[in-house]
Amino acid sequence: LAFEFLDWKDSGWVIEPLDKDGDGKLSAMEVLMFVGSTPVAVGAGSFLMLEVVFFGPGYYFAVTCILLYFAFVKLMMAVHNWAKNDFYLDETFQKRGQRIIHGGQALSLALGVLG
């Protein structure tokens, strides 16, 4: 991430649009190209997945891998939206963030009580 930050500084703090073709919709390839720009985070996620494989049951690996992938994609899209809008997050992202936080709190409480 430090290299990404320095590269962004060297380019004059220019924020590239996610929608490269300008059609107003994000294609799967555009999202993959954006997510693929952070190899350190992918490497850290891969290391975490190896730990889950060796120290946990098999289904933990599949579930954790899927959840972390979607969380990473959403996080990168929210950071891009935040940087693109003068460091203010759109209302839709704020509402989704509140839902994710409340859902995580409810899930943690349920797992704590039932576990």
trRosetta pair geometry for C-beta under 8 A, 3 or more apart (Angstrom, degrees):
i j d omega theta_ij theta_ji phi_ij phi_ji
1 4 5.4 -50 -150 36 42 114
1 5 6.3 44 151 -21 69 103
1 38 6.6 18 -90 -149 75 106
1 40 5.3 -109 -25 67 66 140
1 41 6.7 70 -62 -46 102 94
2 5 5.6 -53 -150 36 33 113
2 6 6.4 30 153 -15 65 106
2 40 7.9 73 17 -35 71 167
3 6 5.7 -53 -144 40 33 109
3 7 6.2 37 154 -21 65 106
3 40 7.5 144 30 -31 105 126
4 7 5.7 -54 -147 37 29 113
4 8 6.4 32 152 -20 63 105
4 37 6.8 101 -119 144 122 93
4 38 6.0 -17 -59 -106 154 79
4 40 7.7 -122 -11 18 113 117
5 8 5.7 -53 -150 35 31 112
5 9 6.5 32 150 -19 64 104
6 9 5.4 -50 -147 35 35 114
6 10 6.3 36 153 -19 66 105
7 10 5.7 -53 -146 37 31 111
7 11 6.4 25 156 -15 64 108
8 11 6.0 -60 -148 39 30 107
8 13 6.4 50 155 -110 87 45
8 14 7.8 -151 -158 49 69 55
9 13 6.7 14 -115 -63 42 75
11 14 5.1 -89 134 33 105 102
15 80 7.4 142 -171 -154 113 73
15 83 5.2 174 -112 128 140 111
15 84 5.5 -168 134 -90 148 69
17 20 6.9 160 92 -79 91 43
17 22 8.0 53 108 -83 150 69
17 84 7.6 80 -107 -117 64 133
18 26 5.9 -14 131 -107 118 115
18 30 5.9 97 164 155 78 115
18 31 7.4 29 -174 -88 118 57
18 34 5.6 -10 -128 -70 94 148
18 77 7.3 34 -93 -125 162 79
18 80 5.8 74 -52 152 117 156
19 22 6.1 110 131 -85 104 27
19 23 6.8 -138 -174 45 115 60
19 24 6.6 45 -158 -86 159 12
19 25 7.2 119 -122 63 119 22
19 26 6.0 -101 -85 -83 83 68
19 30 6.5 27 -110 -172 39 161
20 30 5.7 -166 9 -118 99 110
20 33 7.6 -8 -23 74 140 152
21 27 7.7 33 21 -3 127 123
21 30 7.6 -111 5 -73 93 130
26 30 5.1 -129 -158 80 74 127
26 31 5.6 75 161 -53 119 97
27 30 4.8 99 53 3 76 101
27 31 7.3 -146 93 -1 43 86
28 31 5.8 -57 -152 39 34 110
28 32 6.2 34 152 -18 68 108
29 32 5.6 -54 -143 40 32 111
29 33 6.2 36 155 -22 65 104
30 33 5.7 -51 -146 34 30 112
30 34 6.5 29 154 -17 62 106
31 34 5.7 -56 -150 37 33 110
31 35 6.2 27 155 -14 67 108
31 73 6.3 37 174 -155 117 115
31 77 7.4 -20 -130 -74 101 114
32 35 5.8 -55 -139 42 32 107
32 36 5.9 35 159 -23 65 111
33 36 5.7 -55 -142 37 26 114
33 37 7.2 41 153 -39 56 97
34 37 6.0 -47 -167 6 34 117
34 76 6.2 153 133 140 106 130
34 77 7.7 83 111 -80 147 70
34 80 7.0 -25 -169 -61 140 151
35 38 7.1 -69 -175 31 44 98
35 72 6.8 87 -143 127 115 105
35 73 5.6 -37 -86 -104 135 77
35 76 5.7 156 -99 50 72 164
36 39 7.8 21 -179 -69 58 73
36 42 7.7 16 -128 -48 49 148
38 41 4.3 15 133 22 118 116
38 42 6.5 138 99 -17 72 89
38 76 7.2 -149 3 -103 139 130
39 42 5.4 -57 -146 41 40 113
39 43 6.1 44 154 -23 71 104
40 43 5.6 -53 -148 36 31 113
40 44 6.4 30 153 -17 64 105
41 44 5.7 -51 -146 37 33 110
41 45 6.3 34 153 -18 64 106
41 72 6.7 148 149 -144 127 125
42 45 5.6 -54 -147 39 31 113
42 46 6.3 36 151 -23 64 104
43 46 5.6 -51 -148 33 32 113
43 47 6.6 34 153 -19 64 102
44 47 5.6 -51 -150 34 34 113
44 48 6.6 36 150 -18 64 103
45 48 5.5 -51 -149 36 35 113
45 49 6.4 37 151 -21 66 103
45 68 5.8 161 -144 144 114 134
45 69 7.9 107 180 -78 150 63
45 72 6.8 -29 -78 -65 150 150
46 49 5.6 -51 -148 35 33 113
46 50 6.6 37 151 -21 64 101
47 50 5.7 -49 -151 31 34 113
47 51 6.8 35 150 -18 63 102
48 51 5.7 -53 -154 34 35 112
48 52 6.5 34 150 -18 66 104
48 64 7.7 -130 135 151 106 128
48 68 7.2 167 94 -117 138 168
49 52 5.6 -52 -148 36 36 112
49 53 6.4 40 152 -23 66 103
49 61 6.4 79 -163 -151 82 90
49 64 7.0 172 -109 104 73 113
49 65 5.6 54 -116 -90 121 97
49 68 7.8 -140 -68 51 96 150
50 53 5.6 -50 -147 33 33 114
50 54 6.4 20 159 -9 66 108
51 54 6.2 -63 -145 43 29 101
51 55 5.8 -17 173 20 68 118
52 55 6.8 -76 -126 56 20 82
52 56 4.8 -34 -167 33 64 129
52 60 5.5 -142 -175 120 107 105
52 61 4.9 149 119 -96 111 71
52 64 5.2 -136 -130 58 167 156
52 65 7.9 -158 73 -47 149 82
53 56 7.3 -30 -65 51 8 83
53 58 7.9 31 -135 -115 66 56
53 61 5.0 54 -84 -98 70 137
56 60 3.9 -68 143 68 132 150
56 61 6.7 159 84 -48 110 77
57 60 5.1 106 63 -5 73 104
57 61 7.9 -135 102 -7 47 84
58 61 5.9 -52 -164 24 42 113
58 62 7.1 31 149 -12 70 102
59 62 5.6 -51 -151 37 46 110
59 63 6.1 39 155 -14 74 108
60 63 6.1 -62 -144 44 29 106
60 64 5.7 24 161 -16 68 115
61 64 6.1 -60 -139 41 22 106
61 65 6.0 24 161 -22 62 112
62 65 5.9 -57 -145 35 25 112
62 66 6.5 20 160 -14 62 108
63 66 6.1 -60 -150 38 28 107
63 67 6.2 20 158 -13 65 113
64 67 5.9 -60 -142 42 29 107
64 68 5.9 24 163 -15 67 112
65 68 6.2 -59 -141 40 23 105
65 69 6.3 25 159 -22 60 110
66 69 5.9 -58 -150 33 27 112
66 70 6.6 17 159 -9 63 107
67 70 6.2 -61 -149 41 29 103
67 71 6.1 28 155 -18 66 111
68 71 5.5 -55 -141 40 32 113
68 72 6.1 35 158 -23 66 106
69 72 5.9 -56 -149 34 27 111
69 73 6.5 24 155 -16 63 106
70 73 5.8 -52 -145 36 34 110
70 74 6.3 30 158 -14 66 107
71 74 6.0 -59 -146 41 29 108
71 75 6.1 31 155 -22 65 110
72 75 5.7 -54 -144 36 28 112
72 76 6.4 25 159 -16 64 107
73 76 6.0 -58 -149 37 28 107
73 77 6.4 25 155 -16 64 108
74 77 5.7 -57 -147 39 32 110
74 78 6.2 32 155 -19 66 107
74 96 7.8 -133 -166 140 126 135
75 78 5.7 -56 -147 37 30 110
75 79 6.3 30 155 -18 65 105
76 79 5.7 -50 -144 36 33 111
76 80 6.4 35 154 -19 63 105
77 80 5.7 -52 -148 36 32 112
77 81 6.4 33 152 -19 64 106
78 81 5.6 -52 -146 38 32 112
78 82 6.2 36 153 -22 65 107
78 89 6.6 7 -169 -130 91 119
78 93 5.2 140 -124 -157 93 130
78 97 7.2 99 -130 -71 149 113
79 82 5.5 -53 -145 36 31 115
79 83 6.3 26 157 -14 65 107
80 83 6.0 -58 -146 40 29 105
80 84 6.0 27 157 -20 65 113
81 84 5.8 -58 -141 38 28 111
81 85 6.2 4 166 -1 65 114
81 89 6.3 67 110 -135 108 68
81 90 5.7 -71 170 2 129 106
81 93 5.7 165 93 -46 152 155
82 85 6.6 -71 -142 46 21 94
82 87 6.0 27 164 -138 82 43
82 88 7.0 -176 -146 67 64 14
82 89 4.9 -22 -93 -79 89 80
82 93 7.7 -129 -58 111 84 160
83 87 6.6 16 -110 -81 40 64
85 88 5.0 -90 119 65 105 78
85 89 7.1 133 64 -96 133 18
85 90 6.4 148 -30 -53 167 78
89 93 4.7 -109 176 87 105 125
89 94 5.5 131 108 -59 114 85
89 97 7.5 20 146 -13 155 144
90 93 4.8 91 62 10 82 102
90 94 7.0 -144 100 -7 43 88
91 94 5.4 -53 -147 35 36 115
91 95 6.3 36 156 -19 68 103
92 95 5.9 -53 -149 36 31 109
92 96 6.4 29 153 -15 64 107
93 96 5.6 -53 -143 40 33 111
93 97 6.1 39 154 -24 65 107
94 97 5.6 -54 -148 35 29 114
94 98 6.5 30 153 -19 63 103
95 98 5.8 -52 -150 34 32 111
95 99 6.5 32 152 -17 64 105
96 99 5.6 -54 -149 37 34 112
96 100 6.3 34 153 -20 67 105
97 100 5.7 -53 -146 36 31 111
97 101 6.3 31 155 -18 65 106
98 101 5.8 -55 -147 37 31 110
98 102 6.2 25 158 -13 66 109
99 102 5.9 -58 -142 42 28 106
99 103 6.0 29 157 -19 65 111
100 103 5.7 -56 -143 40 27 112
100 104 6.2 28 157 -18 63 108
101 104 5.8 -57 -148 38 28 110
101 105 6.4 28 154 -19 63 106
102 105 5.6 -52 -147 36 33 112
102 106 6.4 32 155 -17 65 105
103 106 5.8 -54 -146 38 31 109
103 107 6.2 31 155 -18 65 108
104 107 5.6 -52 -141 39 31 111
104 108 6.1 32 158 -19 65 106
105 108 5.8 -55 -145 37 29 110
105 109 6.3 29 155 -18 64 107
106 109 5.7 -55 -147 38 30 111
106 110 6.2 28 155 -18 65 108
107 110 5.8 -56 -144 39 29 109
107 111 6.2 24 158 -14 65 109
108 111 5.9 -57 -143 41 28 107
108 112 6.1 29 156 -20 63 110
109 112 5.7 -58 -146 38 27 112
109 113 6.3 20 159 -14 65 108
110 113 6.0 -57 -143 39 28 104
110 114 5.8 5 166 1 66 117
111 114 6.2 -62 -128 52 25 96
111 115 5.1 21 172 -21 65 124
112 115 6.2 -48 -115 38 17 105
